C-alpha cells in the first residue's frame, strides 16, 4: 500500500488520465505528449503551474524507465 499526500493528488490524476498519451520512437517510449497533458489538466479542474508540471514529469520519467525496461525484456 502507498500513501499519497493530498497536495499531490491533482498531479497524479492528470498523469493517470494521460497514461495512453505516450510518444514513442524506435528505442521505446520517449515521454508524454505534453499537448495532451495541457488539454487534460483544465478538464480536470487542475491549474497546471510549474510545480504541478514538475510533479507530472517526475512520474513520467519513472514510468517511462519502468515501461521501457519491461519492453526490452520482452524483445
N, C-alpha and C positions, 0 to 999 in steps of 0.2 A: 504494500500500500504506500501511496505517496500522499503527502500533504501539500496543498497548493495555497500559497498566500493569496488572499483575496485581491490584492492590488495587481497580481499577475494574471488573473482570470481573463481580462479583456484580450491580452496578447495571445494567450493560449487559445481562446475562442477563435480569433482571427486566423491563427496558424492552422488550427484544425479544419476550419471551413475552406482553407486554401490548399488542403493536402493533395488535391488532384491537379494542382496548377504548377507542376514542376517543368522546368526547361531541361532538356536533355541533349546530349551530344554523343559522339562515338565512344567516349570514355565513361559514360554513365550520366547520372543526374548532376546538373550544374548548379541549380538553385531555383528558388521560387520565381514565378512570373510576378514581378512587383506591380505590374499593371493590375493584375487580379487582386493583389493584396490591397492596393489603394482603392479599388472599387468595392471590395467586400467590407472593409472597415466601417464606412459610413452606413452601410446597410444594416450592420450590427449595432449601430449607435456608438461606435468607438472612434474617438479622435486619435488619429494616427500621428502622434507627435514624434519627436526624435527619440525619446526614451522608449516609447512603445515599439518603434521600429527596431531599436536595438534588441529588445526582448524577442521580437519575432525572428530577427536574424540569428540570435543565439540558438533558438530552437531549430531554425532552418539548417544551420551549419552542423549541428549534432545529428539531426535526422538524415541529412544528405550523406554524411560519412557512414552512418549505420546502414542506410539503404544501399549505398554503393558497395559496401563490404559484402552484403548479402547477395547482390547481383554478381559480384566477382566469384563468390563461392559456387554459384550455380553454373558458371560457364567453364 
